[in-house]
C-alpha cells in the first residue's frame, strides 16, 4: 500500500452480543438457497460453491457470535461474492472479520479460460482511522475448471472494515485491464482496478495465492501489510 499508517491496536471496542445458533444456521442456509445452482457448470459448480460458502460460513458465523451484521454488507464482519463480468463461470468470494483480524478469499473458474487468462479474487482492508488501506489480498486461478483459496488469513495488526473487494478476469498479471466486478459494498470510489495485481515476489503491495494453468500452486506474503516495502 502507499503510505498507510499503522493500525491502532485498541481502536475498536469488542462487542459481546449473544446470537442464537439457529439464527446463524438459517442465515447461511438462506445464502445457499439463493446461489444460482442451475447455472452452467452442473454438479461440479454446485459442489464447489457449496464448499466455498460453507468454509467461509464458518468464519463469518463465528464472527456473528461476537458482532452480528448484514450478511452481504460492509462492516466489521461480512461476505461478498461476484459473478465476474456477469458470468457464473467466474465466481469470486471474499469474507472478513474485523473482530478477529481474519479474512478469506477464493476464486472458482468453471470454464476454460482464454490462453494466458486467469480469474482473480481480491480483498482490501480499510485502516481503522478510515483514511487509507492495507496491502490487498488476492487469489488467482489460471487452470481450467479449478478453484483456489487463501484459507483463513490472520492479520498481524488490528484491522478495520472492508475498503474494497471484487473479482477480475484477464491476462495473467493484468487481469483488471480486461474485466473486473467490484463488490457493491466497497467504499465509494474504491475499485479493485486500483490494485497492483502483479503476482511476483517483488511486488510488496499485495499478498497472493495462485494456481497456474498446469495446477502448480504458489504464494507470497507481501512483506509488511502496513507499508509498500518488503
C-alpha positions in Angstrom: 0.0 0.0 0.0 1.0 3.6 -0.3 2.0 5.5 2.9 -0.6 3.7 5.0 -0.4 4.4 8.8 -0.1 1.5 11.2 -3.3 0.3 12.8 -4.2 1.3 16.4 -4.3 -1.9 18.3 -7.2 -1.0 20.6 -9.1 1.2 18.1 -12.3 -0.9 18.2 -14.1 -1.9 21.3 -15.1 -5.6 21.0 -18.8 -6.0 21.4 -20.3 -9.1 23.1 -23.7 -9.9 21.6 -25.4 -13.3 22.1 -26.6 -14.7 18.8 -28.7 -17.9 18.7 -27.0 -20.8 16.8 -30.2 -21.5 14.9 -30.3 -17.9 13.6 -26.7 -18.2 12.3 -27.6 -21.5 10.7 -30.7 -20.1 9.0 -28.7 -17.2 7.7 -26.3 -19.5 5.9 -29.0 -21.8 4.7 -30.6 -18.8 3.1 -27.4 -17.9 1.3 -27.0 -21.4 -0.1 -30.6 -21.4 -1.3 -30.0 -18.1 -3.1 -27.0 -19.4 -5.1 -27.7 -20.0 -8.8 -27.5 -23.8 -8.6 -28.8 -24.1 -12.2 -26.0 -22.1 -13.7 -23.6 -23.6 -16.3 -21.1 -26.0 -14.7 -23.6 -28.5 -13.3 -22.9 -30.6 -10.3 -19.2 -29.7 -10.0 -20.1 -26.0 -9.8 -22.7 -26.7 -7.2 -20.3 -28.7 -5.1 -17.5 -26.1 -5.4 -19.8 -23.2 -4.4 -21.3 -25.2 -1.6 -17.8 -26.0 -0.2 -16.7 -22.4 -0.7 -19.7 -20.9 1.1 -19.6 -23.4 3.9 -15.9 -22.8 4.5 -16.5 -19.0 4.5 -19.6 -19.5 6.6 -17.5 -21.0 9.5 -15.5 -17.7 9.6 -18.5 -15.4 9.3 -20.8 -17.3 11.6 -18.2 -17.3 14.3 -17.9 -13.5 13.8 -21.6 -13.2 14.1 -21.4 -14.6 17.7 -19.3 -11.5 18.6 -20.9 -8.8 16.5 -23.8 -9.6 14.1 -24.3 -7.6 10.9 -25.9 -7.8 7.4 -24.9 -10.9 5.5 -23.7 -9.1 2.4 -22.8 -5.6 3.6 -19.6 -3.9 4.5 -18.8 -3.7 8.2 -16.6 -5.3 10.8 -17.8 -8.7 9.5 -19.2 -9.8 6.2 -19.1 -11.9 3.0 -19.5 -10.7 -0.6 -19.2 -12.5 -3.9 -19.2 -11.6 -7.6 -20.0 -13.3 -10.9 -17.2 -11.5 -12.7 -18.5 -10.0 -15.9 -22.0 -11.3 -15.0 -20.7 -14.8 -15.7 -21.4 -17.6 -13.1 -18.4 -19.4 -14.5 -16.2 -16.8 -13.0 -17.0 -16.7 -9.3 -15.1 -14.8 -6.6 -15.7 -14.7 -2.9 -14.3 -12.6 -0.1 -15.0 -12.9 3.7 -13.7 -10.8 6.6 -13.9 -10.5 10.4 -12.5 -7.3 11.8 -13.1 -8.5 15.3 -10.7 -11.4 15.0 -8.5 -9.8 12.3 -9.1 -12.6 9.8 -10.2 -12.8 6.2 -10.6 -15.5 3.4 -10.5 -15.1 -0.3 -11.3 -17.7 -3.0 -11.9 -18.0 -6.8 -13.8 -20.6 -8.8 -13.2 -20.8 -12.5 -15.8 -23.2 -14.0 -14.7 -22.8 -17.7 -11.7 -23.0 -19.9 -10.1 -19.5 -19.9 -8.6 -17.9 -23.0 -4.9 -18.7 -23.4 -2.9 -16.9 -20.7 -6.0 -15.6 -18.9 -6.8 -16.1 -15.2 -9.6 -15.3 -12.6 -8.8 -13.2 -9.6 -10.5 -12.6 -6.2 -9.3 -9.5 -4.2 -9.9 -8.0 -0.8 -8.5 -4.9 0.8 -8.8 -3.8 4.5 -9.6 -0.2 5.4 -7.3 1.2 8.1 -9.1 1.8 11.4 -9.0 5.6 11.1 -10.7 5.2 7.7 -8.3 7.3 5.6 -6.3 4.6 3.8 -5.9 0.9 3.3 -3.6 -2.1 3.9 -2.0 -4.3 1.3 -4.6 -6.2 -0.7 -5.0 -10.0 -0.5 -5.6 -11.9 -3.8 -6.2 -15.3 -5.1 -5.7 -16.3 -8.8 -6.8 -19.3 -10.8 -5.4 -19.9 -14.3 -6.3 -23.6 -14.6 -9.5 -24.6 -16.4 -12.4 -25.7 -14.2 -10.4 -25.2 -11.0 -10.8 -23.4 -7.7 -8.2 -22.0 -5.3 -8.4 -20.2 -1.9 -6.3 -18.4 0.6 -7.6 -20.3 3.6 -8.0 -18.2 6.7 -5.7 -15.1 6.7 -4.8 -13.9 10.2 -3.5 -10.3 10.2 -0.7 -9.3 12.5 -2.3 -5.8 13.0 -5.7 -4.8 14.3 -7.8 -4.0 11.2 -11.0 -2.2 10.3 -13.6 -3.0 7.8 -13.6 -3.9 4.1 -12.4 -1.0 1.9 -12.8 -2.7 -1.5 -13.2 -6.2 -2.8 -14.1 -7.8 -6.2 -13.1 -10.2 -8.9 -11.2 -9.8 -12.1 -10.6 -11.8 -15.3 -7.9 -11.2 -17.9 -4.3 -11.8 -18.8 -2.0 -13.1 -16.1 -0.7 -10.2 -14.1 -3.0 -7.8 -15.9 -6.4 -9.2 -15.0 -8.1 -5.9 -14.2 -7.1 -4.5 -17.6 -9.7 -6.7 -19.3 -12.6 -7.3 -16.9 -13.5 -6.7 -13.3 -16.5 -6.6 -11.0 -16.4 -4.6 -7.7 -18.3 -5.6 -4.6 -21.3 -3.3 -4.3 -20.5 -2.6 -0.6 -17.0 -1.2 -1.3 -16.2 2.3 -0.1 -17.4 5.0 -2.5 -14.9 5.5 -5.3 -12.9 2.4 -4.4 -12.2 -0.3 -7.0 -10.1 -3.4 -7.4 -8.9 -1.8 -10.6 -6.5 0.3 -8.5 -4.7 -2.8 -7.1 -1.3 -3.8 -8.4 -2.3 -7.3 -9.5 1.2 -8.5 -10.5 1.8 -11.7 -8.6 5.6 -11.8 -8.2 7.8 -11.9 -5.1 9.0 -8.4 -5.9 5.5 -6.9 -5.5 5.4 -5.9 -1.9 2.0 -4.2 -2.1 -0.1 -7.4 -2.1 -0.2 -10.9 -0.6 -1.3 -13.6 -3.0 -2.2 -17.3 -3.6 -2.1 -18.6 -7.1 -2.9 -21.8 -9.1 -1.3 -21.7 -12.5 -2.5 -23.2 -15.8 -0.8 -26.5 -15.0 -2.2 -26.7 -11.5 1.0 -25.5 -9.8 0.5 -23.6 -6.5 2.5 -20.7 -5.2 2.0 -17.8 -2.8 3.7 -14.7 -1.4 3.2 -12.9 1.9 3.8 -9.5 0.5 6.1 -8.3 3.4 4.7 -5.7 5.8 1.0 -5.3 5.4 1.2 -1.7 6.5 3.8 -0.4 4.0 4.8 -0.8 0.4 8.1 -2.4 1.4 9.1 -6.0 1.9 
